[in-house]
């Protein structure tokens, strides 16, 4: 049987021939590509400052920004963005590239191989890149499929955003992240090595994920909406298990982020020294106090809440009864949760949980963040400098500056006035390669 990596390498040719007239797809990060001059009308190089500069030229050599010059200069290869608004490539801190919710999602769990999921992931990775997201954190996929896809993108075999991958989530037996709702023999066959019970076994699961190639450890501290079990949304790991997971992950140089809905699981994870919270639906005053005290980021994933609530309440609901009940309970509460967290001074990083909602629609999260009380600039910061800080990649993403990778996007209008402009990206460059130019 061919390895996924070999299959993905062959897939690169298919992707290249399917590029549209509006899109240029290249691979590799060779420093011999020469110099490109990107002439920019309006530039938000460092979203932390909020300062928009006018009439600049970005000098791109190889895969890096070499200089930012005043005025429109350059000769040879020139990209004309003089009528556009340019900002750093966006970062989505929570995606699931190898799948997407649909009426056949439960069937796909038992019919798709890891190789097939990697192919699906390559399609969605390209779609995500074209939407302006040049970096993502993939927080839950089979190890073999997502690590192969991550590495193929890194080599330039397929186009996509830079991927920080957790692989399989560390989960409790029978809880969210384990296999639920199938025949007993099927569940035993599909359950992964990252499912654990007891502090010692959970330390083993973390070490196994690090050995397999995880960049970050993702755990399911509470129940989840889309697990097919009526186990609620409260804490599922014990306090001792949470402490063991965080301790061993930190010892092995990995940060830990927690899928967490219930306040009990959120607060127990924070007291254990966890690094960030995904979702946070029922966070309370104690959660906000702990997150502010330790500088913990919240990734609200408002699109996921909006999506599951609409599907569960709609005429074409394809969720199971257990999923439907949790979707109707949790989904409508997430916007108010983000509003309370923001008002309470919690740091927010952009994340969508795409794969629940559709890949490529990631920028829809910006409007929801603004509805939750963020200014357009704060929403942009969440997807650039904040997300880069949250993921520990501030030296390589989130800003446009000399010496940093040339990851940048362009839109027609001003996203600091109308944040929905980011839903209409016209230009995408990642690592100095133009992937979209309309």
C-alpha positions in Angstrom: 0.0 0.0 0.0 1.3 3.5 -0.9 1.9 5.8 2.0 -0.3 8.9 2.4 2.8 11.1 1.8 3.5 9.4 -1.5 -0.2 9.8 -2.5 -0.2 13.4 -1.6 2.9 14.1 -3.7 1.1 12.6 -6.7 -1.9 14.8 -5.9 0.1 18.0 -6.4 -0.1 17.6 -10.2 -3.9 17.4 -10.1 -4.1 20.6 -8.0 -1.8 22.5 -10.3 -3.8 21.7 -13.4 -7.1 22.6 -11.7 -6.0 26.2 -10.9 -8.4 28.8 -12.3 -7.5 31.8 -14.4 -7.8 34.0 -11.3 -5.4 31.9 -9.3 -1.7 31.3 -9.5 -0.5 28.2 -7.6 3.2 27.6 -7.1 5.1 25.3 -4.7 8.4 25.4 -2.8 10.1 28.2 -0.9 13.2 28.6 -3.0 15.2 31.8 -2.3 16.1 31.8 -6.0 12.7 33.0 -7.1 14.1 36.5 -7.4 12.6 39.8 -6.1 9.0 40.8 -6.2 7.8 44.4 -5.6 4.3 44.6 -4.1 3.0 48.2 -4.4 0.4 48.9 -1.7 -2.1 51.7 -1.4 -3.1 51.1 2.2 -1.0 48.9 4.5 -1.8 47.5 8.0 1.6 46.0 8.6 1.4 45.6 12.4 -2.2 45.2 13.5 -1.1 45.7 17.2 -0.6 49.4 16.4 -3.7 49.8 14.3 -1.8 52.3 12.1 -2.6 52.2 8.4 0.2 53.5 6.2 -0.2 54.7 2.6 1.8 54.3 -0.6 4.3 51.6 0.4 6.3 49.0 -1.5 7.0 45.6 0.0 10.2 44.2 -1.3 9.9 40.3 -1.3 13.0 38.3 -1.8 12.5 34.5 -1.8 10.0 33.7 0.8 10.6 36.8 3.1 9.8 40.4 3.3 13.2 42.1 2.8 12.2 45.8 3.0 9.2 48.1 3.3 9.9 51.2 1.2 8.1 54.5 0.9 6.3 55.2 -2.3 5.8 53.0 -5.3 9.1 51.6 -6.5 10.5 48.5 -8.3 11.2 47.0 -11.6 10.7 43.6 -13.1 8.1 41.6 -11.2 5.6 44.0 -9.8 2.3 43.3 -8.0 0.0 46.2 -8.3 -2.1 46.6 -5.1 -2.2 50.4 -5.2 -6.0 50.4 -4.9 -6.2 47.7 -2.3 -6.0 47.4 1.5 -3.2 45.0 2.5 -2.7 43.2 5.9 -1.0 40.1 7.2 -2.2 36.7 6.2 -4.9 35.6 8.6 -4.6 32.9 11.3 -7.4 30.5 12.2 -6.6 28.9 15.6 -9.1 26.1 15.3 -10.0 24.1 12.2 -10.5 20.4 11.2 -9.2 20.2 7.7 -9.8 16.5 7.0 -13.6 16.7 7.1 -16.7 18.8 7.1 -20.1 18.3 8.7 -22.8 16.9 6.3 -25.6 14.4 6.3 -23.1 11.6 5.6 -20.5 12.6 8.2 -21.2 9.6 10.6 -20.9 7.2 7.6 -17.6 8.8 6.5 -16.2 7.9 9.9 -16.3 4.3 9.0 -15.9 4.4 5.2 -13.0 6.8 4.6 -9.4 5.7 5.0 -6.7 7.9 6.4 -5.4 8.4 2.8 -8.9 9.6 1.7 -9.1 12.0 4.6 -5.8 13.4 3.6 -7.0 14.0 0.1 -10.1 15.7 1.5 -7.9 17.8 3.7 -5.8 18.9 0.7 -9.0 20.2 -0.9 -10.1 22.1 2.2 -6.6 23.4 2.9 -6.5 25.0 -0.6 -10.0 26.5 0.0 -8.9 27.9 3.3 -5.7 29.5 1.8 -7.7 31.1 -1.0 -10.0 32.7 1.7 -6.9 34.5 3.1 -5.9 32.2 5.9 -2.2 31.5 5.6 -1.8 29.7 9.0 -4.2 27.4 10.8 -4.1 25.2 13.9 -5.8 21.8 13.1 -7.2 20.6 16.4 -8.5 17.1 15.9 -7.9 14.6 13.0 -6.3 11.2 12.6 -2.6 11.4 13.2 -1.7 9.8 9.9 -3.8 12.0 7.7 -3.2 15.4 9.2 0.5 15.0 9.9 1.1 13.9 6.3 -1.0 16.8 5.0 0.9 19.3 7.2 4.3 18.0 6.0 3.2 18.0 2.3 2.1 21.6 2.5 5.4 22.4 4.3 7.4 20.8 1.4 5.3 22.6 -1.2 3.7 19.4 -2.6 0.2 20.8 -2.2 -1.0 24.4 -1.7 -2.4 25.3 1.7 -1.9 27.3 4.9 0.9 26.7 7.3 -0.5 24.0 9.6 0.1 23.5 13.3 -1.4 20.1 14.1 -2.5 18.4 17.3 -3.5 15.1 15.6 -5.9 13.1 17.7 -7.3 14.8 20.7 -6.5 13.3 24.1 -9.9 12.2 25.4 -11.5 10.0 28.1 -12.9 6.6 27.3 -16.5 7.1 26.3 -16.3 10.9 26.3 -16.1 13.5 23.6 -13.3 12.6 21.2 -13.7 8.9 21.7 -15.8 6.9 19.2 -19.5 6.8 20.2 -22.7 5.5 18.8 -21.5 2.6 16.7 -21.5 -1.1 17.2 -19.2 -2.2 20.1 -16.7 -4.0 17.8 -16.6 -0.9 15.5 -15.9 1.4 18.4 -13.0 -0.7 19.6 -11.6 -0.8 16.1 -11.8 3.0 15.6 -10.7 4.2 19.1 -7.3 5.8 19.1 -4.2 5.6 21.3 -5.0 9.1 22.6 -8.0 7.9 24.6 -7.1 7.3 28.2 -8.3 6.7 31.8 -6.4 7.7 34.9 -3.4 10.0 35.3 -0.7 7.5 34.3 -2.6 6.4 31.2 -3.3 10.0 30.2 0.4 10.9 30.5 1.0 7.9 28.2 -1.5 9.3 25.7 0.2 12.7 25.7 3.6 11.2 25.2 2.3 9.0 22.4 0.9 12.1 20.6 4.3 13.9 20.9 6.0 10.8 19.5 3.6 10.7 16.6 4.4 14.3 15.7 1.9 16.6 17.5 2.8 20.3 17.5 0.3 21.1 20.2 -1.8 18.9 22.6 -5.5 19.3 22.3 -7.7 17.7 25.0 -11.5 17.4 25.5 -11.9 18.6 29.0 -15.7 18.5 28.8 -18.4 16.8 26.8 -19.0 18.1 23.2 -22.0 18.9 21.1 -21.2 16.6 18.1 -20.2 13.5 20.0 -23.1 11.0 19.6 -23.6 10.4 23.3 -26.0 11.9 25.9 -23.1 12.6 28.3 -23.7 16.3 28.7 -21.3 19.2 28.3 -19.7 19.1 31.8 -16.2 18.1 33.0 -15.1 14.6 31.9 -11.5 14.3 32.9 -10.8 14.2 36.6 -8.7 17.0 38.2 -5.8 14.6 38.7 -6.0 13.6 35.0 -6.0 17.2 33.9 -3.0 18.0 36.1 -1.1 15.0 34.8 -1.8 15.9 31.1 -0.7 19.6 31.5 2.4 18.6 33.5 3.7 16.0 31.0 2.9 18.1 28.0 4.8 21.1 29.3 7.7 18.8 30.2 7.8 17.8 26.6 7.6 21.3 25.2 4.0 21.3 24.1 1.3 23.7 25.1 -2.2 22.3 25.9 -5.5 23.7 24.6 -8.8 22.4 25.9 -12.1 21.9 24.1 -14.3 23.0 27.1 -17.9 24.0 27.3 -18.9 23.5 31.0 -17.6 25.9 33.6 -16.5 23.1 35.9 -14.2 21.6 33.2 -13.0 25.1 32.1 -12.0 26.1 35.6 -10.4 22.7 36.5 -8.3 22.9 33.4 -7.2 26.5 34.1 -6.3 25.6 37.7 -4.2 22.7 36.3 -2.2 25.3 34.3 -3.8 24.8 30.9 -2.8 27.2 28.2 -6.0 28.1 26.3 -9.7 27.4 26.0 -11.6 26.4 22.9 -15.3 27.3 22.8 -15.8 28.3 26.5 -19.6 28.2 26.3 -20.5 28.2 30.0 -17.5 30.1 31.3 -18.3 32.1 34.5 -16.8 34.8 36.6 -14.2 32.4 38.0 -13.2 31.4 34.5 -12.7 35.0 33.5 -10.7 35.7 36.7 -8.4 32.7 36.1 -7.9 33.5 32.4 -7.0 37.1 33.1 -4.7 36.1 35.9 -2.7 33.7 33.7 -3.0 35.5 30.4 -4.9 32.5 28.9 -6.4 32.9 25.5 -10.1 32.1 24.6 -10.8 30.8 21.1 -14.6 31.4 21.0 -15.5 29.5 17.7 -18.7 31.5 17.3 -19.3 30.1 13.8 -19.6 26.6 15.2 -22.2 27.7 17.7 -24.2 29.5 15.1 -24.0 26.6 12.6 -25.0 23.8 15.0 -27.9 25.9 16.4 -29.2 26.6 12.8 -28.9 22.9 11.7 -30.5 21.5 14.9 -33.5 23.9 14.6 -33.9 23.7 10.8 -36.1 21.5 8.6 -33.1 19.5 7.3 -31.5 18.6 10.6 -29.1 15.7 10.1 -27.8 15.5 13.7 -28.7 12.5 15.9 -31.1 13.1 18.9 -28.1 13.4 21.3 -26.3 15.9 19.1 -29.5 17.9 18.5 -30.3 18.4 22.2 -26.7 19.6 22.9 -26.7 21.9 19.8 -29.9 23.6 20.8 -28.7 24.0 24.4 -25.1 25.3 23.7 -25.2 27.0 20.3 -27.3 30.0 21.1 -25.3 30.8 24.3 -21.9 31.3 22.6 -22.3 34.8 21.4 -23.2 36.1 24.8 -20.3 34.1 26.3 -17.8 35.9 24.0 -19.4 39.2 24.9 -18.9 38.6 28.6 -15.3 37.3 28.1 -14.4 40.4 26.1 -16.0 42.8 28.5 -14.1 41.0 31.3 -10.7 41.6 29.7 -10.0 38.0 28.5 -7.6 37.8 25.6 -9.3 36.5 22.4 -7.7 34.6 19.5 -9.6 34.0 16.3 -10.8 30.4 15.6 -13.8 29.0 13.8 -13.9 25.2 14.3 -14.2 25.0 10.5 -15.1 21.5 9.5 -18.2 22.1 11.7 -19.1 25.1 9.5 -17.8 25.1 5.9 -14.1 25.5 5.1 -13.5 28.7 3.1 -16.2 30.5 5.0 -13.8 31.2 7.9 -14.0 35.0 7.6 -17.6 34.9 8.7 -16.3 34.7 12.3 -15.2 38.4 12.1 -18.8 39.7 11.9 -19.8 37.5 14.9 -16.8 38.8 16.9 -18.0 42.3 16.2 -21.5 41.4 17.3 -20.0 40.1 20.5 -18.5 43.6 21.2 -15.1 43.6 19.6 -14.2 46.5 17.4 -13.2 45.6 13.8 -9.6 46.3 14.7 -9.8 44.0 17.7 -11.3 41.3 15.5 -8.4 41.7 13.0 -6.0 41.6 15.9 -7.6 38.4 17.1 -6.7 36.8 13.7 -3.2 38.2 13.4 -1.1 39.3 16.3 -3.2 37.6 19.0 -3.5 34.3 17.3 0.3 34.4 16.5 1.0 35.0 20.2 -1.5 32.3 21.3 0.2 29.7 19.0 3.7 30.8 19.8 4.6 31.8 16.3 4.8 35.6 16.6 8.3 35.5 15.0 6.8 34.1 11.8 3.2 35.2 11.5 0.7 37.9 12.4 2.7 40.9 11.0 4.4 42.2 7.9 7.9 43.1 8.7 11.4 42.7 7.3 12.8 39.3 8.0 9.4 37.6 8.4 7.7 35.2 5.9 5.9 37.0 3.1 2.3 36.1 4.2 -0.1 38.9 3.1 -3.6 39.3 1.8 -5.5 42.2 0.1 -9.1 43.3 0.1 -10.8 46.1 -1.8 -12.3 48.1 1.1 -11.3 49.0 4.6 -11.8 46.1 7.0 -11.3 48.5 10.0 -14.5 50.2 8.8 -16.4 47.1 7.6 -15.0 43.9 8.8 -17.0 41.9 6.3 -14.5 43.1 3.7 -12.4 40.1 4.9 -15.0 37.8 3.4 -14.0 39.1 -0.1 -10.2 38.5 -0.2 -8.7 39.4 -3.6 -5.1 38.6 -3.2 -3.2 35.9 -1.2 0.6 35.5 -0.9 2.1 32.8 1.4 5.8 32.4 1.8 6.4 34.8 -1.1 4.2 32.7 -3.5 1.1 34.3 -5.0 -1.8 31.9 -4.7 -4.6 34.2 -5.6 -4.6 37.4 -7.7 -7.8 38.8 -9.1 
